[in-house]
Amino acid sequence: MNDQTFSLQPFPSTKSLPNLKIAGNIARNGNKLVIRYMLEGDLKEIALAKPTGGIAILSNAPSRKHELWEDTCFEFFVGIKDSARYWEFNLSPAGHWNVYRFDDYRQGMQEETAFTILPFHVQNQADGLALALDVDLNKIVSAEQEIEVGITTVIKHRDGEVTYWALTHRGVEADFHLQGSFIIELLDLTWK
């Protein structure tokens, strides 16, 4: 299946969570990955960095930043099927971003220099926040390679508590890097 919807689940916690829902859809077409997140619920309880420039932004200026996961951050991981190599994409509601390449589980982390910009849209809506990204995968994987994707989000609450959301949680602790949780498989259907 090339176009899929998703819903993220919080890592089990003893803390009561605000009424939140994180869902979206992902597709791969022409080796372009299209991902849309929708965060809905009691957003006043979440520490959200405000987009620069108003209600909607297109983050097309180089605004690469480190450690975005320390605050509310939308993330996804792309691995090549049957390979240890993978990439971590971080997208801040403020428009900042970064992409890291790993050689193996949490090994060899370095900025992925194939990306010098990562344009995405963030829009505050009456009932939530929407984030949309279209990214050309040709910079890191070829069209004939099947990819496995893990979709995640870090939510920082106003009280400083952090919760971790993912498609699935395979570890005893929240760990987005476990490739067993890259459970969405996407093949470029235009390649044959």
C-alpha positions as CSV (number, residue, x, y, z in Angstrom):
1,M,0.0,0.0,0.0
2,N,1.5,3.3,-1.0
3,D,-0.9,5.9,0.7
4,Q,-1.6,5.2,4.3
5,T,-3.3,6.9,7.2
6,F,-1.8,6.8,10.7
7,S,-2.6,7.4,14.3
8,L,0.1,7.8,17.0
9,Q,-0.1,6.4,20.5
10,P,1.6,7.8,23.6
11,F,4.2,5.7,25.4
12,P,2.5,4.3,28.5
13,S,2.9,6.8,31.4
14,T,1.6,7.3,34.9
15,K,1.0,11.0,34.1
16,S,-2.5,11.9,32.9
17,L,-2.3,13.2,29.4
18,P,-4.3,16.1,28.0
19,N,-6.9,15.1,25.5
20,L,-4.7,14.9,22.4
21,K,-4.9,13.1,19.1
22,I,-2.1,12.9,16.6
23,A,-3.0,11.4,13.2
24,G,-2.2,12.0,9.5
25,N,-1.3,10.3,6.3
26,I,1.8,9.4,4.4
27,A,2.4,8.5,0.7
28,R,5.3,7.9,-1.6
29,N,4.9,8.9,-5.2
30,G,7.6,9.4,-7.8
31,N,10.1,8.9,-4.9
32,K,8.6,11.9,-3.2
33,L,7.5,11.3,0.4
34,V,4.4,13.3,1.4
35,I,3.6,13.3,5.1
36,R,0.8,15.2,6.9
37,Y,0.4,15.4,10.7
38,M,-2.7,16.8,12.5
39,L,-2.4,17.5,16.2
40,E,-5.8,18.0,17.8
41,G,-7.0,18.5,21.3
42,D,-6.2,20.7,24.3
43,L,-3.3,22.6,22.8
44,K,-3.1,25.2,25.6
45,E,-1.5,22.5,27.7
46,I,1.3,22.0,25.2
47,A,4.5,24.0,24.9
48,L,4.4,25.0,21.2
49,A,7.0,27.1,19.6
50,K,5.1,29.6,17.5
51,P,5.7,29.8,13.7
52,T,7.6,32.8,12.7
53,G,5.7,35.2,10.5
54,G,2.1,34.5,11.5
55,I,-0.5,31.8,11.2
56,A,1.0,29.8,8.3
57,I,4.6,29.5,7.3
58,L,6.6,27.9,4.5
59,S,9.9,27.1,6.1
60,N,12.0,27.4,3.0
61,A,14.9,29.3,4.5
62,P,17.8,27.3,5.9
63,S,16.9,27.0,9.5
64,R,18.6,23.8,10.5
65,K,18.8,23.4,14.3
66,H,20.0,20.7,16.6
67,E,18.1,18.9,19.5
68,L,14.7,19.9,18.3
69,W,13.4,16.7,20.1
70,E,13.9,18.6,23.5
71,D,10.7,20.5,22.7
72,T,7.5,19.6,20.8
73,C,8.7,18.1,17.6
74,F,7.2,16.1,14.8
75,E,9.6,13.4,13.6
76,F,9.8,10.5,11.2
77,F,12.4,7.8,10.5
78,V,13.2,6.4,7.1
79,G,15.0,3.1,6.7
80,I,15.9,1.1,3.6
81,K,14.3,-2.4,3.8
82,D,16.9,-5.0,4.8
83,S,19.5,-2.3,5.7
84,A,20.8,-1.0,9.0
85,R,21.1,2.6,7.6
86,Y,18.3,5.1,8.4
87,W,17.5,8.8,8.6
88,E,15.8,10.8,11.3
89,F,13.8,13.9,10.2
90,N,12.9,16.5,12.9
91,L,10.3,19.2,12.2
92,S,9.5,22.0,14.7
93,P,6.2,23.9,14.8
94,A,8.4,27.0,14.7
95,G,9.7,26.0,11.3
96,H,13.1,24.7,12.3
97,W,14.3,21.3,11.0
98,N,17.1,18.8,10.8
99,V,17.9,15.5,9.2
100,Y,20.4,13.0,10.6
101,R,21.8,9.9,9.1
102,F,22.7,6.7,11.1
103,D,24.8,3.8,10.0
104,D,23.0,1.4,12.4
105,Y,20.9,1.6,15.6
106,R,22.0,4.9,17.2
107,Q,25.4,4.6,15.5
108,G,27.3,7.0,13.3
109,M,24.9,9.9,13.8
110,Q,25.7,12.8,11.5
111,E,23.8,15.6,9.8
112,E,22.5,14.5,6.4
113,T,24.2,17.1,4.1
114,A,22.1,16.0,1.1
115,F,19.4,18.4,2.5
116,T,20.2,22.1,2.6
117,I,16.5,23.1,3.0
118,L,13.5,21.2,4.1
119,P,10.4,23.2,3.2
120,F,7.3,22.4,5.1
121,H,4.0,24.1,6.1
122,V,2.8,24.6,9.7
123,Q,-0.7,26.0,10.2
124,N,-2.5,26.8,13.4
125,Q,-6.2,25.9,13.1
126,A,-9.1,26.5,15.4
127,D,-9.0,22.9,16.6
128,G,-5.4,22.0,16.3
129,L,-2.1,22.3,14.4
130,A,-1.4,20.9,10.9
131,L,2.1,20.2,9.6
132,A,2.8,19.1,6.0
133,L,6.0,18.1,4.2
134,D,6.8,16.9,0.7
135,V,10.4,15.7,0.5
136,D,12.4,14.3,-2.5
137,L,13.9,11.0,-1.4
138,N,16.2,10.8,-4.4
139,K,18.8,12.7,-2.3
140,I,19.1,9.6,0.0
141,V,17.4,6.5,-1.5
142,S,16.8,5.4,-5.1
143,A,13.3,4.9,-6.4
144,E,13.6,1.1,-6.6
145,Q,14.4,0.7,-2.9
146,E,11.6,-0.1,-0.5
147,I,11.6,2.0,2.6
148,E,10.3,1.4,6.1
149,V,9.0,4.4,8.0
150,G,8.5,5.1,11.7
151,I,6.3,8.1,12.5
152,T,6.7,9.8,15.9
153,T,6.1,13.0,17.8
154,V,7.6,14.5,21.0
155,I,5.1,16.5,23.0
156,K,6.4,18.9,25.6
157,H,3.8,19.9,28.1
158,R,3.6,23.4,29.7
159,D,4.7,21.8,33.0
160,G,7.9,20.5,31.4
161,E,6.8,16.9,31.2
162,V,7.6,15.2,27.9
163,T,5.5,12.5,26.2
164,Y,6.6,10.3,23.3
165,W,4.1,9.3,20.6
166,A,4.7,6.7,17.9
167,L,2.9,4.2,15.6
168,T,4.0,1.5,18.0
169,H,6.3,1.2,21.0
170,R,8.5,-1.9,20.8
171,G,10.9,-1.2,23.7
172,V,10.6,-1.1,27.5
173,E,11.4,2.6,27.2
174,A,10.3,5.1,24.6
175,D,12.8,4.6,21.8
176,F,12.0,5.9,18.3
177,H,15.2,4.4,16.8
178,L,14.1,0.8,17.1
179,Q,13.8,-0.3,13.5
180,G,11.2,-2.8,14.5
181,S,8.9,0.2,15.0
182,F,9.4,1.4,11.4
183,I,6.2,-0.4,10.4
184,I,5.0,1.5,7.4
185,E,6.5,0.0,4.2
186,L,6.4,2.2,1.1
187,L,7.5,1.4,-2.4
188,D,7.6,3.9,-5.2
189,L,4.8,2.6,-7.4
190,T,5.8,4.7,-10.4
191,W,9.1,2.8,-10.6
192,K,9.1,-0.4,-12.6
